[in-house]
C-alpha cells in the first residue's frame, strides 16, 4: 500500500531540469553551527542541494520554526511496542532480562502478519511525531507460530516495508539470523522456532526485499546476526560474504554484551569476551553497529572506539531491562561513535533516549554535563549532533546533517512550545533534550516530503484504530 506520503524513487523531469523545493527558517542547525535566515534547497529526488544563510524568504515555503536534522532510530523491534508494560509485574525476586524474555516468547506466539503490520505502523507514526525520520528494523520474527516458513519467505520483512511506506518513515531493514539458543551451537528451544533461520534464508530475504523496494531511496537493506550466542562463526562468515555479493558494504547490526550471563557464557565458550571475540575474528569496521555493549572491559572499549563501528545505545530499554550502562565518556573521548534506538519501545522519543543517555553517565560518574567540553559546552546540542551522525552511519543512509548531498530529513521545532520559549541556538537543543515533551516537534520531513504537520500524521487516526483493535485481540 502506498500513500501520498511515499512515492517511488523520483526522477528528473523529461526536460532534464530538476524541480526544487525551497524551505526558509530563521534558525537552522548546520554541521558547524547555527545559520540565521537560511534557505534549504531540495531537489525532486529528496536530496538537499544547497543551504544558504542570511537570505530573504522570497517565495520559499516558511518552515514555521527552528529546523534541526532528523534523528535515526538505530534499533527497533517493532512488534514489542504492543507488549510494553506487560512485563512489569514481579515473577521472581531475581527478575532480569532472561525472565522478561519469557514474557516476550509467550506474547510473540500469537502474532500474525496483520498484527505485525498494525503494530509497526503505529510505532513508526509515533517515531515520526517525535522527530525520528528513519529506523533500523532489527527483524527476527520470521516464521509462523508452528515454525513453518511463510510464503513468501520474507513475508514479515515485507510487512515492515509496507508499514514504513504507509507511514513515510525511511527504513533500513535488517533480517536477523537466529540459529542457536546459546554458544556452542546449542539447539533452539520450541519458543524460538518463530526466529529460526539459516544464512541462505536470510540472504534470500534480502534479495526479495531489494526487489520489493525498487530502488526507493528511503529504503536500505542489511543483515543482523542476532548475537554471538545465536549464530556460529561459520554462519557469521557465510552471512557477511553473501551480503557482500548482494549489496557490498551494507550495514551489519548485532546484539553484543548486553548481559553479564552472556559475557560469562562467551568466556566459557571461547575464553574471550563478546566484543573481544568479534574484534579478533571479524572485520569490524564502519559498516558495523554493535547494539548495547553494556558490559565491556576497558580494553574492549578502547579497541571498539578505534574500529570505526557505531555503538547502538537504547537507554530506556537498557534501563527497563536492567541491562547496565555503556561507558560512553571513555568511548567518546577516544573518538568512538554512537547512536540511539528505542529497541523494545517503552519510549518512542529520541529526546527521552538522549536525556537518559546523559543521565546514566551522570549517575555512574556522579557529575553533571558529561557529554560536553570547554570547546563544546552544550550537552543537548552535542547529543543530538553526534547521535544523528552515528545513526546515519549505522543505517547506511545519507542523513543526520542539514547539508548538500544529504537526504532532506528535517525536524521543525515548535516555537510555541512552553519549554522552548525564548531559546535559540544550542540553548534550544539543551531545552529540547532536558525539558522537552510531546509538543516540541511541529513538522517532520522525510526525503523531501512532509510526513508530520502541526504535530499530526495524516493517517494517524486510522493507524491508531487498527492498533487498538489488534491490542484488544491480543488481550483476549
N, C-alpha and C positions, 0 to 999 in steps of 0.2 A: 504494500500500500504506500502510495506517495501522496504528499500533501503539498500545499503551496509553500511550505517551509523547506522542502528538499527537492531539488531538481537534479537530473543527471549532470555530469560534468559539462559546464557551459563552454561554448566555443565562440571565437571571434565572429563578428558579422561577415556576411559574404563579401562586403566591400573592403575587407581587410582592416577595418577600423575596430577598435575595442571600446565598448561603452564603458563610461567611467561614472562611478558614484562618488560624490564629494560630501564629507561629513565635517562639520565645523564645531569646535568646542573651545571654550575659553581656557581649559586646562586639559592637557593630555600627558599621560605618563609615558615618557620615551626611555629607551635603554640607558641613556646618560643623564637623565633628569627630567624635569617637567618643562613642557613647552606651553607658552601662552598664546591664545588666539591662533590655534593650529587648524590647518586643513588636512584631512586624511583623504587621499585619493585611492579608490578601489576599482580594479578592473572587473570586467564581466565574468571572469572566472573565480572571483572571490579573493584575489590577492591584493595586498596593499602595493601600490606603485610609487607613492610619494607621501611624505609628511612634511608640511611646511609651517613654520612658526611665524608669528607676527603678521598674520594675514587678516583680511576682512572676509566676512562670511559670503558676500555676494549672493549667488543663487544656490549655495550649498545647503544641504539639509542640516538643521541645527540639532546637535546631539541632545541637548536638554540637560546637561550635567557634565561633571568631570569624567574623562574616559581613561580607563586602565585596561591592560591586556587581559583577555580571558584566561582562566585557570584550567589546567589539565587535571583530571581526576585519574591518577595513575593506577588505582587498584580498586576494582569493583567486582563483587559477586552479586549481581542484580537481584537474584531470587531471594537473597537473605533479607531484603527490605521488608518482606511480608512476615518474617519471623522476629523482627525487632521487638524486644520486650518479653518474648516467650521463655527466655532462659534466665529470668531474673528472680526465680524462686529457688531457695536452697534445696538441693537434693542430697547434699552431703556436707559435713564440715570442711571437707577437702575439695570443694568445687573449684574447677580450674578450666582451662581451655579444653581439656580432654572430656570433662563432663558436659561442657557446652556442646562439644561436637556430637555427643549422643542425641541431644535435643535436635540439632540440625539434621542428623540422619533420619530421625523419626519424621521431621517436617517434610523433608525432600521426597519421601516416598509417595506423597500424594500429588505432586506437581505434574501437570500436563503442559504441552506446548502453549495452549491458550492461557493457562495461568501464568506461565513464564513471560509471555509477551505483555500481558496486562501489568504485571509487576514491574518489568523492565521499563515500560513506557512511563509508568508513574514515577519511578525513581529518576529517570532521565529528565522529566519535566521539573522535578524538584531540584536536581542539579543545576539546570539551566537558570531557573529563577534565582538561584543563589550565587551565580557567577562562574560556574564551571561551563566551559564551552566544548570540551572533548573528554572522552572517557576511554580508559583501557579496560575492556571487559575480559577478566581472567575467568574463562568459561570452562568449568569442569563437569557440568551436568549434561551428559551426552546421551544416555540410554533411557529406555523405558523402565518402568518400575521393576520389571522382572529381569532386567539386564540385557534384554534383546535390543539391537540397534533400531533406530528409527529409519524410515525410508522417506526421503534421502537420509544418508548417514549424518549429514550436517544440519539436520532439521532444527535443533535448538540453537545452533550458531546462527542460522538464517533467521530464527525468531528474534534474536538480539539485533541483528542487522535491520530487520523490519521495524522494530521498536525505535531504533536510532533514526531511521529515515522518517518515521512518522512524527517524531518529536523535533527533529532538526539538529540533534547533537552530533558532533563529529565522533567517530568511534575507531579505536584500534582493537580489533577482535583478536583474542589470543586463545585459541583452542588449547586445552590443557591436557598434557599426557599424564595419566594416572594409572599405573600398572601394578603397584605393590602396596601392601599395608604398612611395611616398615623396612628398615635397612636389611640388607642381606636377601632381598627378593622374597620376603615373606608374603604368602598369598593374600589376596584381598579377602576381607570378610564379607558376608552377604550384604551388609548395609552399604558397602561401597560399590556394588555392581552397577549402579547408575553412572559411575565415573569411569569404568574400566575402558581402557583404550590401548592401542599399540602405536608406535611411531608411524607406521604405514597408514593407519586410520586417521591420525591427526593430520598428516600431510595431505591425505585425500580431502579432508575438510577444508584445509587451506586452499586447495585448488578450487573446490566448489564455491567457497566464499569469494574467492578472487573473481570467478566468472560472474557471480551474482552482483558484485559491486560495480562491474562495468566501468572501471577507471574513474569512479567517483572520487574527486579529490578530498572528500571528507571521510573517506574510509581507508584505513590502513590495516595491514594484517601482520601477524607474527605468531609466535608459539609461546606456551607457558608450561614447561616441565614443572609439575606441581610442586615438588620438593625433592630433596635427595632421598628421603625415605620412600618416595612413591615411584622412583624410576631407577633403573640400573645404569651404571656407567656406559655400558654398550648402547643401551637405548638412547641415552642422552647424546652420545656422539652421532648416532644414526639420525636422530631428530634434527640436529643442527646441520649436518651435512645435507639432508633432504631439503631443509628450509632454504639453504644457500643455493640449491639448484633451482628453486622456485622463485624466491624473492631475495636476492643477495643483500645481506646487511639488515634484514628485517629484525624487529625487536624480539628479544628473548627475556621473559619475566619469570621469576621463580621465588617461592616462599623459602626463606633461609633463616635459620637460627631464631625462630620465633619463641621457642620454649626450651627450658632447661633440660627437660627429658629428651628432646630432640638432639640437643648438643651431646648429652651423655650417651645416647644410643649411637650417634655418629662416631664418637670416640671409641666405643666398644667395637664397632664395625670396621673402622679404618685407621684408628689411632690419630685421627685428625678431627678438628672441629669443622662444622659445615662450611663456613666461609673459607677457612684454610684449605679444605679439600677442593672446593671449586677453583680457587685461585691457583692451586698447584696442578690441577688436572684438566681444566677447561680454559678456552681462550676468552676469559672475561675481559670485556672492553666496553667501549661507549654504547654498544647496542644492548647491553645487559641492564636490567633493572632488578635488583635484589630487594625483595619485599620483607620488611620488618627489621631483620638484623638486630633484634633487641638484646641478644646475648653474644657479643663479640669481644674478643680479647683486644688488648692494646695493639698487639702485632697485627691481628686481622684488620682492625680499624685502619691502621696506617697503610697497609697494603691495599685495602679496598679503596681508600681515598686516592691512591696513586693509579688505580686501574682505569679510571675514566668512567666506570659504571655509575649508574644512579642508584641511590638507596630510596626505595619507596616506603614512606612512613605514613602510618594510619593511626594517629594518636587517639582518636575517640574509640576505635575498635581495640587498639592495644590496651587502652585503659579499661574498657568494658570487659575484656577477656583476662585482665591481669597478666598480660604478657611481660611487660618490662619497658624500659626506656632506652632508646638508642643514644650512644654518646655523640650527639650531634656537634657539640662545640669542638671536640677534638677532630672529628671528621671534616668540619668546615675549615678549621684553622690550617689543615693540610691540603686545602683546595678541593675537598670532596664535594660531590653534587648530591642534591636531594630533591625529592618531590613529595607530594601528598596524595592520599587516596582515602576514600570513605569505606572501602572494604565491606563490612557487614551492614553498613547503612543505618547504624544507630544515630548517625547525623548525616545530613546531605549538604552541609555548608562548608565551603573552603575556609571561611572566617573561623569557624569553630575548630577545624583541624589545625590551622596555623596558630590560633590562640593557645590550644593545648600543647602544641609542639613546643612553644616557648615556655609555657608554664611547667611542663615536665622537666625541662632543663633547669628552670629556677628552683624547683623543688629538690632536684638532685644535687645541685651545686650550692643551694641556699644563698642565692644572689639574684639581682634583678638585671633586666636588659642584657640578656646573654647574647642574642643574635644581633650584635651591634659592635661598633668600633668607634674610635675617635674620628676617623675619616668618614664613616657611615653610621651616624648615631641613631637613625630611625629604625627601630625594631620592626614595625609594621611594614615599612617600605622594603626593607631587606628580605623579610619573609616572603612577601608577595612576589618580588622580582625573582628571587632565587628559586622558589618553588615553581614559578611559571616557566622559567628557563629549563630547570631539571625535568619538568613534566613534558615539555616539548621534545627533549631528547629521548625520554623514555617511551613516548608514544610514536616516535618517528614522524612527527608532524611539525611543519614549519610554523610555529605559533609561539606564544609566550612573550612576545615583544611587539610593540607597535612600530613597525619599520618596514621599509620597502623590501619586498620579497617574502614577507610573512603572510600567512592567512589572515584575513580580516576578522579576527575573533576579538570583539570589543565588548567591554562591560561599561555601561554608563551608570555612574553612581547617582543616587537620588539627592539633589541639593536640598530637598525639603525634609530629609530625614533628620530628626531631632539630634541624634548623636553626631551628625556630620556638620551641624550648623556652625558657620564661621571658620571652618577648617579648610586648608588648601595645601597643595604640595604634599610633602611627606607626612605632615601632621594629619592630613586627611586619611592616609593609609594607617597611621597609628590609631586614629579614632575608629576606622573601619574594623581593624583586626581586634582591638581590645575593648571596644564599646559598641560595635556594630550589632545589628539584629536583622530581622527579616524584611525591614523596609528600606534597607540600604541600597539595593540594586533596583534601578529604574528600567533600563533597556539592556538587552543582550543580543549581540550579532554573532553568527557563526558563518564563516566563509562568505562574508558579504551579504548575508540575509538576516534580517531581524527575526528572531525567534521568540523573544520576550519583549512586550511593550507595556510600559507602565506597571511593571511587576507581574504581568499575566501572560500566560501562554495561550494562544488562540484555541487550542484543543484541550485545555486543562480540565474542563468540566466533564467531557465525555470520557477522557482517560481516567479521571478520578472515579467516575461512576463504574467503569469496568473493574477498577482496582477494588472498590468497595464490594462489588459483587463477588469477586474472587475471594476476598477475605472472609465473607460470610460462608462461602462454600468450604473453605479450608478449616473453618472453626466448627463445622457440623460433626 
